[in-house]
Amino acid sequence: MGEPAPTFDIPKECVAAVVKNEGPDFYVEVEKVPVPEVGPNDVLIKLNATGLCLSDIHFMLNDWNLPKMSEMGTKCAGHEGAGVIVKVGENVKAYKVGQRAGFKPIQDVCHSCEYCKSGRETYCTAAVFTGGMCDGSYKQYVISPENYTTIIPDGVSDYVAGPVMCSASTIYSSLKESDLRPGQWAVFPGGGGGVGIQGVQLAYAMGIRPIVVDTGDERRKLSLSLGAEHFVDFKEEDPVKKVLEITGGGAHGVIVTAVQSYPISVDYLGNRGGGQVMCIGIPPHGKYHIDVDPSKLVFRNQSIKGTLVSSLADIDETLDFAKRGKLRLEPTVVGLSKFNESVQKLKNGQVAGRIVVDFNLP
């Protein structure tokens, strides 16, 4: 006989950081909200932790070319949740109460279009974006459809697993699609931030040689301790000139998480044949464009490509890197009382690495 499934007392209300004054001067306030009802094909996840991602900030600022959160009936941002399944719908067969589960940037997809059928379901045009189109991981109890739920393996803490749901797996998918090979150079503009620093660790684990372009001693120490071969401080020297010098003529790949660096991103490729710029960070609507000379792309076989977030399969692969100790993210962990302060710090670019909010801490 197996272990009996644990039982959980599910309250009527739970804590959530609710967005107020959506727009340039938004803030979040921790308050009680109703615990959602689980549908027949859904699981109810009680989150222990959520990562704070810059995408959350854009949803709350409403500076992307997307409908407002409030127009979608969404009160809580967030899409990097880690917790435990506390209730399953009557039709759910694959998962049971007590299993650890994550809450991702996409809550659900259509499961029947060409993208869903080919493992590229993140490009499904019916995808529901977590924290924008439905309540996200800034809420302690969340609903996840059975057929789009990710299980967290033992050996990966909630503090690491939460950020894997978006930042780590997003940059992992980008690294895979870049076709970078072991021994090749990858430049990470913004590599000292929450998404970039996990990309640096993954690139290092994959045998790729990371160069971080960022600023400040805190980010320098963090980057070099987690696998960067070089750190270029853009406030102290010309970053393009330095990267071309380090790489002997140009990087093989540029993995852009810092949107301010898009205008110079192609320059990091120098004369490198087949070099690619991978776009991850999504700039505010109308800002930070790349001006490209097509003849350079033609003569040097260079390209620019975007990737969104990870498929179910890539998230599982990223969790496996974490399980094997290759993602040693040590996020700053805060309690509920620091929720708004932490979100504002992220908005103002004052965070090195990742902040995780623990719902169980005051």
N, C-alpha and C positions, 0 to 999 in steps of 0.2 A: 504493500500500500504506500502511495506517495504521501507527502506531508499534506495535512488539511490546509486549504486555502485560508490565508488570514482574512479577518473581517475588519472593516473600517467603519467607524461612526462618521457619517457624512453630514456636516452641518447644513443648515438652510442658507447661511450666509458665509462669505469668506472675505479675506482682505484682498484689495487690489489697488494698484496705483493708477488712478483715473486721470486722463488728460483734461486739463482745464485751459480755457482761453486759447484754443487751437490756433496756430499761426506763429508769427515771429516772437511773441512774448509768452509762449505756452509755459505751463508748469504741470507737475503731476502731484496729486494729493492722495494719500493712502486713506481709503475708506472701505466700508463694508458694502459688498454687492451680492446679489443672489448667486448661489451655486447653480450652474446650468444643469438642465435635465438631460440625462443620457438617452440618445435615440436607440432604436433596436439594433443598429449596425455600428454603434459607436462605443468607445471606451471613455471613461472619465478619469483624467489624470490629476492627481494632487501634486502640484509642483513644490519641490524643495528649494529650487534655485532658478534664477533667470539671468542670463548674460544681458548686458546692455550694449546694443549695436547702433552704429551711426544711422542705419536705415530707420530705426525707431524714431530718431530725431527728425529725419526728413518727413516721415509720416505725420509727426506732431506739428512740425513747422508748416506742412503742406506746401513745400517748395518744389516738389516734383510735379510733372504734368499728369496727375492722377486725381480722381475724385477725393474729396475730403473724408477723413475718418468718420466724422459726425454724419455725413450724408449716407454712409454705409451702416450707421447704427453702432459703430465701434467706439468703445470708451477706453480700451486698454491697448497700448502698443506692445511690442515685444515678440520675439520669435526664436528665443534660445532657451527653451525650458527643459528642465530635467526633474523627474519625479517618479511617482509610482502609480500604477493603475489601481484605483480604489473601487471601481464598479464597471461592469460590462453590460452592454445591451443584450436583450434576449436571444438575438440571432448570432452573437459573436462566438466564433469557434476557435480562432487562432490564438487568442490571448486570454490570460486569466488574472484575477485580482492578485495583487502582490508583486507582479512583474514590474521591473523598472522600465520607464518609457520616456521618450523625448517629445518635445513640441517644436515644430520646424517652421521655416519661413513660408512654406506652402502648407496650408491645412488640408487641402484636398485638390484633386484633379478629376477630369471626366472619366479617365480609365479606358476610353474607347477611340480616341482620335489617333492620327498617325504618330504623333509625338509620344503619347502614352504607351502605344503598342511597341515603340522601338527603344524604350528605356530613356527617352529624352522628355519625360513628362513635365519637367520644369518649364518647358516652352508651350505647354497646353494652354490654349487661349481661354479656357474656362477655369484656369487655376485660381484658387482662393488664397489671396495673400494674407498670411497671419499678421495680426496687429494693424492691418489696414482695412481689409474687407470683413474681418471677424475679430473678436477679442483675442488678444495675444497673451504672451507669457508674463505680462505684468499683473496677471490675475492668478490667484493660487489654485483654483480648480478650472480646468479647461477640457473641452471636448475634442477628441480626435477620432476620425473614422477608422474602423478596424483595418480596412485595406490601404490606409496610408499612415500607419503608426510605426514608429521606429522603436525597437527594443534596445535598451542600454545594457551592454555586457557587464558582468561582475568584473571588478578590477579597474573600472573607470569611475572616478568620483563624479558626483553631480556638478561640481564646480568646473570640471573639465568637459563633461558630457554636454552641458548646456551650450557653451560656445561652439562645440563641435557641430551642433545642429545647423548653425549658419556659418559663422566666420571660418572655422577650420575647414569644413567640408567644401564651402564655396571656393576657397582658394586652392584646395586640393583638385577640384574639378578643373579649375583654370590651368593649373600646372599640368594635368594630364592632357588637356586639349592643346597645350602649347607645343607638345611634342619635344620638349626639352629632354636632353639625354644626360646621363651621368657625365660629370666633368665639364659640362657647359655652364656658362655664366648667366645668372638671372639677377636682374636689378629690381629691387623692391622700393619704389618711391612710397614713403609712408610706412616702411617696414617695421617701425617701432610701435605702431598702433596695434589695436586689437586684432584686426584681420591679418595685417601684414606679418606680425610676429609669429603667428601660427603657420603662415606660409613659409617663413624662413625655416622653421623647425622641420616642416614636411619636406621642403626642397633638400635640406641637409640630409634627411633620412633617405631621400631618393638618389643621393649622390650628386645633386646639382649644387653649383657653387654660388651661394647668395651674397649679394652686395646690398646693404641697406642704405638708402638715401633718406635722411631724416635730420632732426636737430635736437641737441640737448644731451647732457651727460647721462641722464636717467635712461633715455632710449638707446644711447650708445652702449652702455653697460649691458642692458637687457638683450640687445641684438647680438652682441659679440658672445654673450654667455649661452645663447640658444642656437648658435650655428652659423651666424653671419661671418664670412671671411674678412669682409671690410665694412666699415661704417663711414659714410661720407656725409659730413655736416654741411647742408646747403647754405647755412648762414656764414660758414667760415671759408668756403672755397666754391669754385664753379663746379657744380656736380657733374655736368656732362663731360667736361674736360677731364676730370678725375676718373670717371668711369671708363672713358675711352683709353686712358693711360693704363688702368688696372687690367682691362680685358684685352689689351693689345689690339685695339681697333674697333671694338663695339661688343655689346652684350648679345647673347643669343636670344634672350627673352627679357621683356620688361613687364612686370606684373603690377599693374597700377591699382593701388587702393586709395592713395591720396589724390583726390580729384583735381587739386590745384596744379598737379604736375602734368596733366594731360597735354597742355600746349608744347612742352618740350619732350614728351615721352618718346617720340620717334627718334629724336637726336641721340638717345642712349644706344641705339642700334648701330650708330656709326656706319661703317661700310660692310657690316657683317651680312654675308649672303644668307638668305632664308630667315633672318631675324624676325621675331614677332613681338608686337605690343599686345598684351592681353588686358582688356578693359574689365575691371571689376567694380570699382567705385562708381556710383551714379551721381553725377553733379546736379546741383540745382538747375531747374529748367532754364535753358538759354545760356548757361555759363560753361567756361573751361572746355572749349572745343579743340580738336586736333586739326591743324591746317596741314594737309598732305600734298606733297608734290608727287603725282602719280609716276613720273619718270624714275624717281628714286625707288619706288616699289618695284617697277619693272626691271630696272637695271640690276638691282640687288635682291630680287625675289623676296622682298619684305612684305609683311602683312600686318593688319590690325584686326583684332577679333574680340568679340565680347562674349562673356559667359555670365549667366545669371546665378542661380543657386544650384545646389547639388540634387541629383536624383537619389531615390531610396538606396540604390546600390552603392553610389559613391559615399553616402553618409555612413553606411555600414563599413565600407573600407576605411574611412577616416577614423571611425570608432576603434577599428582594429589597430591602427597606428597608435592610438591613445592607450589601448590595452597593452601594447608591447612597449610602452614607456617612451615612445618617440615624440609625443606631444606633452611636454613637461610644463604646460601653462601653469603659472602660479598667479592666478588673478587676485586682484584686491577684492576681498569679500566684505560686504557691508550688510547691515540690517535694514529693516523697513524704515526706520527713522531717517536714514540717509538716502532714501530713494530719490527724492527730488534734487537734493544737492549733487548726487552722483550723475543724474541725467543732465543737469546744467553744466557740470564739469565736462562731460562728453561733448555737449553742444558747443562749448567754448574751446575745444581742442586741448584740454588740460589733462588728458589721461594717457599714460604710457601703459601698453599692454591692455588688459581687459578688466572691467569691473563686473562682479557678479553680486546680485542681491540674494541673500538667503532669507526665505520667507519665515524661517523659524527663529530668526534673530530679531530682537527689538529694534 
